[in-house]
Amino acid sequence: MNNSFDIVKNPRSRKLRVPAFTMPAMSDAASSPNDPVFPSDSADDEPARGPRGIQSVEVGGQLLKALARTGRRMALKDLAREAGMTAAKAHPYLVSFCKLGLMEQDRASGHYGLGPLAIQMGLISLQQADPVRLAIAELPALAQEVGSTVSIAMWSGQGPTIIRVEEGPTHVYVAMRHGTPASLRHTATGKIFAAFGEPGRIAPLLDAEGHSLEEPAFAKELAAIRASRLSRVENQLLSGVSALAVPVFDGFGQLVLAIAAIGPSATLDLDLQGRPALLLQAQARSLSQRLGAPAQA
């Protein structure tokens, strides 16, 4: 298999020197009406104000969040407790939500669940969500935070395929090529698909690489990846190059993307609790939730 990436110098890492300048002193008498007016330091001390909202809507929204978080119908007292309020305070909100169709109350048990309007809104949201578009928008900031090259990959007829790359801010980065298939056995991205993909379509491609899902060492590694939702490789496909990868799921629990960070082995932190791993996992959770996956995904 041809290497899909190389270590190269990052031309964008050069620092530019910006000459400093000072503004000449100006007395009050010398100033004119056309002179620019600069804000006083006190303006910087004022806290920034966000858009004004309706507090009662935000309070009631905690009940909807509680139902979405637990994923089950709940009694009034349990739902109120989960939302951090008393039952007496929660009840009027529930009545209004039921009238709107955002919630419904089971006649037999009296428990509350999400209503038909909430379900319709959820289905429409899933139809509108584009995992590739959402992930691509996050890559530039992620590369800066992680400090290395990052990529996203999705499944194609060739297997896991890199579809977008964002260079990191370091002097040296690993250049990956768009459209390159990722090895299921030797790349962090590929192992994410091997761990969470359908065995029926994974096995033939693994067999083509001369490997199998039944290999004891590989099976153990995939089990660890499923538990931590993080894949790591060090000097496997290319000496001196290491990588981390995480899965992104949709609202049906299906793997849709893998996000990876790749860089020189000497500088990329592969620790499960290291900054790159935690940043990648946080990004994957955020994207998965935006695609409708449960909060723990």
Secondary structure, DSSP 8 states (H G I E B T S, - for coil): ----EEEEE-GGG--------------TTT--TTS-----THHHHS--------HHHHHHHHHHHHHHHH-S-B-HHHHHHHHTS-HHHHHHHHHHHHHHTSEEE-TTT--EEE-HHHHHHHHHHHHH--HHHHHHHHHHHHHHHHTSEEEEEEEETTEEEEEEEE--SSSEEEEE-TT-B--TTTSHHHHHHHHHS-HHHHHHHHHHTT--TT-HHHHHHHHHHHHHT-EEEESSSSTTEEEEEEEEE-TTS-EEEEEEEEEETTT----TTSHHHHHHHHHHHHHHHHTT--TT-
